[in-house]
Amino acid sequence: MRKLPRHVSLSISAATVVVILVAWYLVTKFQLVNPLFLPSPSAVWNAFVTILQQGYKGSTLWQHLGASLGRMVVAFLLAVVVAVPAGLASGYEPRIRAIIEPIVEFYRPLPPLAYYTLLVIWLGIGNESKVALLFLACFAPIYVACTMAVMRMSPNYTRNAATLGASRWQVFARVIFPLALPDIFAGLRIALGVGYTTLVAAEMVAARSGIGWMVLDASNFLRSDVIFVGIIIMAITGILLDQILRGLKALAVPWEGKEI
């Protein structure tokens, strides 16, 4: 697959963003769309400055952002700690996979709101139910990615390691886990995206803080400028979190994409 030089890729991406911003400005300037549905860039910027200076509904912007990121990061880390070993073990041992996979396959296709009400009943309306919802949203992609990474691995690797006298644990730790790392990080990035899309649902019920809640509350009052502010902030923070995962992957899997 042909790869573009990094500076060329960045230039194309920057040009795309500029074209979108110019189109947005022109559409709103000539009032081709009702401002109620599509606020102008200046209106969105003014709403951002107002929220930054005065907060929104009794909380500062940083408190809203901190609440959302706190829920997301805690749930994501819990999912990583549980799903990575569970997925790797399931791919390595069919009996473990037979136990865990039916549970994951049962809830994975369900919309988050379908079982969120149950989580609220069981765990209450506090952060526990929200973190649990985000945990379940993140768990499935990580588990599936880890399981498939091990299952499609060539058995020659494990056979060769066993022939050299490696124990099952050594084969798992020194052969299977390093070879699965690229797929693990792919699953982490997918899980982060899925979790972020679920964040709004997690903040729908009995929340009074969070960027997702701010967007939902603003929609009740047709504040499309505030909605745009929330969406842009969520997009930027999501991109930053994804970049952090990319950086960690570059450190953990330096050999990927290189000829050995």
N, C-alpha and C positions, 0 to 999 in steps of 0.2 A: 504494500500500500504506500503510495507516494505521500510524503509529508511536506507541508509548507514550512519554509523558514519561520522562526518565531516572530520576527519583526513583521513579516508579510501577514501572518495570521492576525497579529495584534492590530495592524493597520486596517485590515478588512473588518474586524470586529468593531473598531472605533468608528469607521465609516458607517457601518450599519446602525450604531447607536445614534450618530449624528443625523442620519436620514430619518430615523423614527422620531427624534425630537423635533426636527424641522417640520415633518408632516403633522405632528401633533400641534405645533404652534400655528401652522397655516390653517388647519381645520378649525381650531378654536378662534383664531383671529377673524376669519370670515364667517364665523357662526354657522358652519355647515352642520353642526350637531348641537343640540340643546345643551347649554352649560351645566344643566342639572345632571346630565348623563356623562358628559366629558368636560371636566373643568380645564381651564387653561393652565399651562405650565406655571405662570405667575401666581395663579390662585392656589395651586398645590404648594408652591414655594412659600407663599404667605401663611398657609395653614401650618406648614412644617415649622416656620419661625415662631408662630403663635404657640404651638404645642411645646416647642423647645423652651420657650420663655415662661409660659404660664401653665404648662401641663395640660392634661385632659381628664376631666371629671375627678379632680382631687388628687391625681398622681402625676408625677413628672414623666416625661418621655422615657428617661432612663429607668424609672421604676417599672413602667409598662414593658420595656424591652428586657429588663432584668428578670421580670416574672416569667415572660415567655421563654427566654433562653434558659432560665433555671429549670423549668419543667422539661424542656426539650433535652438539655444536656444530661440531666439526671436519668431520664428514661432511656436515652441513647446509650449511655455508659452501662446501665444495668442490662440492656439488651445485648451489648457486646460481650459483657462478662458471662452471660448465660448462653447466648445463642452460638457463639463461636465454638466453645468446647462441645456443646450439644450437637452442632452440625457436623463437626469433624468426627466426633465419635459415631454419629449415625452413618456417615459415609464409610467409616472403617469397619463398623460392626453392624451387620444386618439386623440383629435382634434389638439393638438399641433403636435403630431406624423404625422398626416395626412398632415400637412403643410410642415414639414421639410423633412420627409423621402423620398418623391419622388426626391427631389433635390440631397440628398446624394446618393441614389441608382442610379441616372443617371450618376453622375461623378465618383463614386467609382470604377467601373471596368475599367475606361479609363486609358491607359498608360499616365504617367505625360507629356511626350513630345507631346501628342496629343493636349493638351490645353495650353501648356507652350508658344507656339508662340502667342496665343491670349493674354496671360498675358503680354507678352513683348510689344505687340501692344498697349494694354490698359495702362500699367503702366511704360513702358519704359524699358531700358536695365540695370537700376541700381538695387540696392538691393531690391527695392520694389517688382519687379516681382519675384525675387528668394524667398523672404520671403513668398509671396502669394502662390507660388507653394508648398513650404514646409508646409505651414499652411493647405492647402487643403489636402495634403498627410497625415498629422497627424490628421486632424479633423475627418475623416470618421471612423477610428478604435476606437477612443475615444467615439464618438457619439454612435456607434453601441454597444459597450461594456456597456455603461451606460444605454442605452435603454433596452437592454436585461436583465441587472441586475435587473431592476425594474419590468419588465414584468414577469419574472419567479419567483418573490418573492411570498411567500405564502401570500394570502390575510388575513390569520388569524392574522398576525402581525398588519396590519392596523386596522382590525376590533377590536381587543383587545384594541389598543390604543384609538380608537374612543369611545369605550364603557367606557373607563376610563375618558372621557371628553376632550381628546386632539383635538385641532383644526386641520384643514387640513395642515396648515403650521407646526404645532408641529409634526404631523405624518410624514411629509416630512423630517423635519430637524432632528428629534430625533429617527426615526425608519427606514425610507427608506434609507436616506443617509448613516448612519453607516453600515447597512446591505449590501449596494451596494459597500462599499469601496474596498473589495478584487477584485471585477470585474473591478472597476474603475482603480485600479493600474495595473491589467492585460492589460486593454486597453491602458494605458499609455505606458507600456513597448512595446506593439505591435506597437503603433504609433511611438515611438522613433526609432524602427528598420525600419519601413516603411519610415520615414522621412530621415533617414541616407542613405537608398538605393536611395532615390530621390535626395540627395545632389549633386551627380555628374551631374544629369540632370539639376539641378538648376544652376550649375556653367558652363554649356556648352556654353551659349550664352553670348558673350561680357563681360566675366569676365577676370580679370587679377590677381586674387588672390584666395586663397582657396586650400585646399588639393585636393578636387575633380578636380579643374581646373589644378592643378599640374600633377595629374595622366593623365588627358586627353592630356595636352600639351606634356608630356613625351612620350605618345603613338604615337604622330605625328612624333617623332624623333627616334622611336624604342628604347627608353631608358627603357628597362625592369627593370633595377635595381632601377631607380627612381619610376617606377610604383609600384614595390614591397614595397618600402619605404612608399609611400603614402597609399597603401592598409593596411599595417601593422599599420601605425599611425591611420588611420580611425578605424581599428578594435579595437585598444587599447582604443582610446577615447570613442568609442561606448560602450565597456565593462565597462569603468569607469562610464559613464553616467547611464548605466543600474544598476550598483551597487549602485549609489546614489538613484535611484528609489527604489531599494530593501531595502535600509536603511530607507528611508522615509516610506515605507510600513510597515516595522517592528515597527516603532514608532507609525504609525497611526492605524494599525490593529494588536495589540499585541495578540489578542485572536485567530487569525487564526491558524488552525492546532492543537489547544489545546482542550482538553475535558473540557467542562463547566458543 
